[in-house]
Amino acid sequence: MAGFPSGVGVVTTFAGDGSPRGMTCTSLCSVSLDPPVLLVCLGTGSHTLKAVRESGSFAVNLLHAHGRPAAELFASGAPDRFDRVAWRAGAGDAGPHLTEDAHIIADCSVVGDQVVGDHAVLLGEVRAAVPVRRERPLLYGLRRFSVWPHPVDAARPVRDAVG
Ligand SMILES: Cc1cc2nc3c(=O)[nH]c(=O)nc-3n(C[C@H](O)[C@H](O)[C@H](O)COP(=O)(O)O)c2cc1C
């Protein structure tokens, strides 16, 4: 799958004690349009997965071209990762919103959880999609980060970015 480049997300949630959790995730894709459902695959040993199961919700922060340091931070296991990025709780409280690093954020409720081998496939119904910045997406493939090579259409209203 290294030869299948994708966008880069940071899946976030709140643990039972209210503390933020989050991890970099590229096993991420759309599933259904009506209702809007996406899926993420999180390792069964992941601290973020444990917290998602407690809360029943998560946010998917899709990173933009300048979000690579956040992608690396949220893959590092650093315990202080949320002290090193700008974030706030979204209106839906699904999970922390990375306000400087995401170009769009989806707040999701867990509607499916299937363990496959060493990962859990979580289905998330999208409750809200929050456009943040009009920026080119961050990409990951062949074990390297890259950036979508074309400019984002400046004439396109940010609101349309949801559809
Ligand atoms: C580019 C990239 C993509 C990743 N994608 C995934 C993924 O889709 N699923 C996963 O379980 N781990 C993925 N990881 C690894 C996790 O981000 C990493 O194990 C993280 O530290 C887990 O944090 P946690 O245990 O606090 O939840 C990825 C790492 C990188 C660098």
PDBQT file of the ligand as one rigid body, heavy atoms in Angstrom, charges set to zero:
ROOT
HETATM    1  C1  LIG A 201       2.230   8.941   7.641  1.00  0.00    +0.000 C 
HETATM    2  C2  LIG A 201       1.749   8.058   8.777  1.00  0.00    +0.000 A 
HETATM    3  C3  LIG A 201       0.519   7.422   8.687  1.00  0.00    +0.000 A 
HETATM    4  C4  LIG A 201       0.046   6.608   9.706  1.00  0.00    +0.000 A 
HETATM    5  N1  LIG A 201      -1.170   6.001   9.561  1.00  0.00    +0.000 NA
HETATM    6  C5  LIG A 201      -1.618   5.179  10.525  1.00  0.00    +0.000 A 
HETATM    7  C6  LIG A 201      -2.885   4.527  10.382  1.00  0.00    +0.000 A 
HETATM    8  O1  LIG A 201      -3.582   4.694   9.400  1.00  0.00    +0.000 OA
HETATM    9  N2  LIG A 201      -3.302   3.712  11.395  1.00  0.00    +0.000 N 
HETATM   10  C7  LIG A 201      -2.535   3.490  12.506  1.00  0.00    +0.000 A 
HETATM   11  O2  LIG A 201      -2.958   2.720  13.382  1.00  0.00    +0.000 OA
HETATM   12  N3  LIG A 201      -1.331   4.094  12.675  1.00  0.00    +0.000 NA
HETATM   13  C8  LIG A 201      -0.868   4.942  11.728  1.00  0.00    +0.000 A 
HETATM   14  N4  LIG A 201       0.327   5.576  11.885  1.00  0.00    +0.000 N 
HETATM   15  C9  LIG A 201       1.081   5.381  13.141  1.00  0.00    +0.000 C 
HETATM   16  C10 LIG A 201       0.473   6.160  14.342  1.00  0.00    +0.000 C 
HETATM   17  O3  LIG A 201       0.283   7.544  14.013  1.00  0.00    +0.000 OA
HETATM   18  C11 LIG A 201       1.383   6.062  15.595  1.00  0.00    +0.000 C 
HETATM   19  O4  LIG A 201       1.517   4.697  15.925  1.00  0.00    +0.000 OA
HETATM   20  C12 LIG A 201       0.887   6.873  16.790  1.00  0.00    +0.000 C 
HETATM   21  O5  LIG A 201       1.977   7.099  17.645  1.00  0.00    +0.000 OA
HETATM   22  C13 LIG A 201      -0.209   6.208  17.607  1.00  0.00    +0.000 C 
HETATM   23  O6  LIG A 201      -0.497   7.058  18.697  1.00  0.00    +0.000 OA
HETATM   24  P1  LIG A 201      -1.381   6.600  19.961  1.00  0.00    +0.000 P 
HETATM   25  O7  LIG A 201      -0.886   5.255  20.452  1.00  0.00    +0.000 OA
HETATM   26  O8  LIG A 201      -1.190   7.699  20.955  1.00  0.00    +0.000 OA
HETATM   27  O9  LIG A 201      -2.806   6.502  19.505  1.00  0.00    +0.000 OA
HETATM   28  C14 LIG A 201       0.827   6.404  10.873  1.00  0.00    +0.000 A 
HETATM   29  C15 LIG A 201       2.066   7.039  10.972  1.00  0.00    +0.000 A 
HETATM   30  C16 LIG A 201       2.527   7.871   9.931  1.00  0.00    +0.000 A 
HETATM   31  C17 LIG A 201       3.876   8.546  10.043  1.00  0.00    +0.000 C 
ENDROOT
TORSDOF 0
